[in-house]
Amino acid sequence: MTSAHTSTQPLAVDIAIVGGAMAGATLALGLAKLSATLSRPLRIALIEAHVANHNHPGFDARSIAVAHGSVFELTRLGIWPKLQHLGTAIENIHVSDRGHFGMTELNAKPLGLDALGQVVELAQVGKVLFEQLAQSAVRVFCPAKVTQILAQTSGHLLTLDNGTQLHCQLLVAADGANSVVRQHLGQPTEKIDFDQTAIVANITTDQAHQHWAYERFTQTGPLALLPMSSASNSFKSNSFKSKSFASKSSATPTQSRFSVVWALPPAQAHELVNGDKTEFLAALQQAFGHRAGRFVDVGQRVSYPLTLSYMPRPVYHRCIFVGNAAQTLHPIAGQGFNLGLRDVVGLLNVLEQAFSAHQLTNSSTQVDVGSSAIVHQYLVDRQADRDSTLRNIEFLVRGFSNQYWPLVAGRNVGLRLLSWLPPLKRPVAQTAMGWR
Ligand SMILES: Cc1cc2nc3c(=O)[nH]c(=O)nc-3n(C[C@H](O)[C@H](O)[C@H](O)COP(=O)(O)OP(=O)(O)OC[C@H]3O[C@@H](n4cnc5c(N)ncnc54)[C@H](O)[C@@H]3O)c2cc1C
C-alpha cells in the first residue's frame, strides 16, 4: 500500500499523520472528508509502520468497547456505516464489587437508546479502515517508519526508513504510547505505574450473553467481560490467519463469547497467562462468579502492563499529539480509544472552524494548518476533557483496587445509591458512553 514518491525533493503535504492505528486512521479519514468540502483539497499523508496483519500492534486481536458517543461521532465521519456489521451491542452493564454488597446496572432502554456502546475486534476494524483509506485521497505510506524529524519554521521535514522525505505544515503524532515523534521532539510525559498487568483473552461461556457487559472490581484489580459475536469473523475472509485470542471452537447458539480484560498483580498475571488453561478458567470463574454462566473455553492469553501516561501539553511547534501518543489509559473503564477519538474530533473541529473563518475573509492566501493559532486552540479545547478523564480513571483504579475499609464502604454505598436512585445513573452512564 506504500505510496510512491520518487523525486529527490521532499514531498510537500499540508498534514502528515505518523501512526495509522485507531486514532491515526480515523483522523486521516476524517480529514479526507473535510478536504472534500474545501475549494483547495488538503494534501494528507499517513505513515504507518505495520501492514494490517496479526502482528500489527494497533490492530491486534483485542476487542474494545466503542461508547455510544463514539459511535455517533464515527457515524458523522462516515466511518461507522462500514464498521457496524462488526459490532456487538452492549445493552446493559452490570457493575459489582467482589465480596461486598455494592452492585448496580446501567441500561440502554431507560435512556431511550438501543445500545450503550458496541464491541468491535480491532483486527477486523483495521482491515476495514485501510480499505476505506485505499479509496480516499490520503497518501498512505505503509509499511514505512518515520526515522528522523527536523523541525523547521514552516513545518517539519520527515525522513522515512525507505528514504522518502516529506515536508508538512502540521505534524500529527498518532504513534502510540512510545511515540517516536514525542521522543524526537524531546517532549516530556508523566507516568503512573499501577503495578498491575492485564490479561486479555476471549472466553466461551455456556450461556447466551444477551448483550450484557460486566465490570467486576476484585481485590487484585478490575475484571471486565465484553460480549462478542457468537463466532469470530476475524480473519475469516482475509488473507492472514490468526491464532489470536479466539477460543478454539466458535460458540454454539446457547453459548457466548466474551472478551476478558483482567487486571492483576504482575506476578499473578504471569502465572495465569502461562499456566494451564483449566486452572486459568477455574481462577477466572472464582474471581467473577457465575453471573455470565460457566466458563468452558479460553483462547490465547496475552498480557499488557498497566500504566497511565500522559503528556502535560500534547502540542509542540506545528505538532499535535492524539490518542495513545498524547495519553495512554488503564483499560479499567474502556475509555482509551473513546478519549483518543475525542482528540481526533477536537482537531477536526479546530481545522473546520479555521477554514470557515478563512472563507469569510475572502483572502487569497491559504490557511496555514500548522499555525500557532490552530495548535493553541486544539490545546485549549482538549484540556478540560483530558484532565477530567485522566482524574476519573486514576480515581477508579486506586479506589476500586483497594481494601482499606473506609474506601470499600464508600464505593459500595456509591454503587448501591446508583441502584436506588436511578436519576443518579444518567450522568454516570453518559460519562461511560463518551457523552460530553
Ligand atoms: C487490554 C486493553 C483493553 C482496551 N479496551 C478498550 C475499550 O474497551 N475501549 C476503548 O475505548 N479503549 C480501549 N483500550 C484502549 C485502545 O485500545 C487504545 O486507546 C487505542 O487502540 C489506541 O490507538 P492509537 O491509534 O492511539 O495508538 P496505537 O494503537 O498504539 O497505534 C500507534 C500506531 O503507530 C504506529 N507507529 C509507531 N511508531 C511509528 C513510526 N515511527 N512510524 C510510523 N508508524 C509508527 C504503530 O505501528 C501503530 O500502528 C484498551 C487497551 C487495552 C490495552
The ligand as an SDF file (V2000), in Angstrom:
LIG
                    3D

 53 58  0  0  0  0  0  0  0  0999 V2000
   -6.3570   -4.5440   27.2120 C   0  0  0  0  0  0  0  0  0  0  0  0
   -6.9000   -3.2780   26.6160 C   0  0  0  0  0  0  0  0  0  0  0  0
   -8.2730   -3.0830   26.5140 C   0  0  0  0  0  0  0  0  0  0  0  0
   -8.7830   -1.8870   25.9870 C   0  0  0  0  0  0  0  0  0  0  0  0
  -10.1320   -1.7000   25.9300 N   0  0  0  0  0  0  0  0  0  0  0  0
  -10.6220   -0.5370   25.4570 C   0  0  0  0  0  0  0  0  0  0  0  0
  -12.0260   -0.3010   25.3780 C   0  0  0  0  0  0  0  0  0  0  0  0
  -12.8360   -1.1620   25.7360 O   0  0  0  0  0  0  0  0  0  0  0  0
  -12.4630    0.8900   24.8860 N   0  0  0  0  0  0  0  0  0  0  0  0
  -11.5920    1.8660   24.4700 C   0  0  0  0  0  0  0  0  0  0  0  0
  -12.0460    2.9450   24.0360 O   0  0  0  0  0  0  0  0  0  0  0  0
  -10.2550    1.6700   24.5290 N   0  0  0  0  0  0  0  0  0  0  0  0
   -9.7510    0.5090   25.0000 C   0  0  0  0  0  0  0  0  0  0  0  0
   -8.4050    0.3080   25.0320 N   0  0  0  0  0  0  0  0  0  0  0  0
   -7.5150    1.3610   24.5250 C   0  0  0  0  0  0  0  0  0  0  0  0
   -7.4210    1.3550   22.9940 C   0  0  0  0  0  0  0  0  0  0  0  0
   -7.1330    0.0640   22.5300 O   0  0  0  0  0  0  0  0  0  0  0  0
   -6.3420    2.3350   22.5680 C   0  0  0  0  0  0  0  0  0  0  0  0
   -6.5840    3.5820   23.1850 O   0  0  0  0  0  0  0  0  0  0  0  0
   -6.3110    2.5690   21.0680 C   0  0  0  0  0  0  0  0  0  0  0  0
   -6.3390    1.3640   20.3490 O   0  0  0  0  0  0  0  0  0  0  0  0
   -5.0210    3.3520   20.7700 C   0  0  0  0  0  0  0  0  0  0  0  0
   -4.9540    3.6950   19.4300 O   0  0  0  0  0  0  0  0  0  0  0  0
   -3.8290    4.7040   18.8870 P   0  0  0  0  0  0  0  0  0  0  0  0
   -4.0410    4.7430   17.4120 O   0  0  0  0  0  0  0  0  0  0  0  0
   -3.8370    5.9780   19.6320 O   0  0  0  0  0  0  0  0  0  0  0  0
   -2.4080    4.0400   19.2460 O   0  0  0  0  0  0  0  0  0  0  0  0
   -1.7450    2.6420   18.8610 P   0  0  0  0  0  0  0  0  0  0  0  0
   -2.7530    1.5720   18.7490 O   0  0  0  0  0  0  0  0  0  0  0  0
   -0.6170    2.4360   19.8180 O   0  0  0  0  0  0  0  0  0  0  0  0
   -1.1360    2.8730   17.4110 O   0  0  0  0  0  0  0  0  0  0  0  0
    0.0790    3.5110   17.1460 C   0  0  0  0  0  0  0  0  0  0  0  0
    0.4640    3.2060   15.6960 C   0  0  0  0  0  0  0  0  0  0  0  0
    1.6250    3.9590   15.3460 O   0  0  0  0  0  0  0  0  0  0  0  0
    2.4750    3.1570   14.5630 C   0  0  0  0  0  0  0  0  0  0  0  0
    3.8430    3.6950   14.7080 N   0  0  0  0  0  0  0  0  0  0  0  0
    4.5930    3.7570   15.8360 C   0  0  0  0  0  0  0  0  0  0  0  0
    5.7920    4.3110   15.5810 N   0  0  0  0  0  0  0  0  0  0  0  0
    5.7910    4.6350   14.2510 C   0  0  0  0  0  0  0  0  0  0  0  0
    6.7530    5.2470   13.3770 C   0  0  0  0  0  0  0  0  0  0  0  0
    7.9550    5.6310   13.8130 N   0  0  0  0  0  0  0  0  0  0  0  0
    6.4180    5.4150   12.0820 N   0  0  0  0  0  0  0  0  0  0  0  0
    5.1970    5.0170   11.6100 C   0  0  0  0  0  0  0  0  0  0  0  0
    4.2630    4.4240   12.4040 N   0  0  0  0  0  0  0  0  0  0  0  0
    4.5550    4.2470   13.6930 C   0  0  0  0  0  0  0  0  0  0  0  0
    2.3100    1.7540   15.1390 C   0  0  0  0  0  0  0  0  0  0  0  0
    2.6730    0.7560   14.2040 O   0  0  0  0  0  0  0  0  0  0  0  0
    0.8100    1.7340   15.4720 C   0  0  0  0  0  0  0  0  0  0  0  0
    0.0530    1.2240   14.4150 O   0  0  0  0  0  0  0  0  0  0  0  0
   -7.8750   -0.8730   25.5620 C   0  0  0  0  0  0  0  0  0  0  0  0
   -6.4980   -1.0820   25.6400 C   0  0  0  0  0  0  0  0  0  0  0  0
   -6.0050   -2.2660   26.1750 C   0  0  0  0  0  0  0  0  0  0  0  0
   -4.5210   -2.4580   26.2680 C   0  0  0  0  0  0  0  0  0  0  0  0
  1  2  1  0
  2  3  1  0
  2 52  2  0
  3  4  2  0
  4  5  1  0
  4 50  1  0
  5  6  2  0
  6  7  1  0
  6 13  1  0
  7  8  2  0
  7  9  1  0
  9 10  1  0
 10 11  2  0
 10 12  1  0
 12 13  2  0
 13 14  1  0
 14 15  1  0
 14 50  1  0
 15 16  1  0
 16 17  1  0
 16 18  1  0
 18 19  1  0
 18 20  1  0
 20 21  1  0
 20 22  1  0
 22 23  1  0
 23 24  1  0
 24 25  2  0
 24 26  1  0
 24 27  1  0
 27 28  1  0
 28 29  2  0
 28 30  1  0
 28 31  1  0
 31 32  1  0
 32 33  1  0
 33 34  1  0
 33 48  1  0
 34 35  1  0
 35 36  1  0
 35 46  1  0
 36 37  1  0
 36 45  1  0
 37 38  2  0
 38 39  1  0
 39 40  1  0
 39 45  2  0
 40 41  1  0
 40 42  2  0
 42 43  1  0
 43 44  2  0
 44 45  1  0
 46 47  1  0
 46 48  1  0
 48 49  1  0
 50 51  2  0
 51 52  1  0
 52 53  1  0
M  END
$$$$
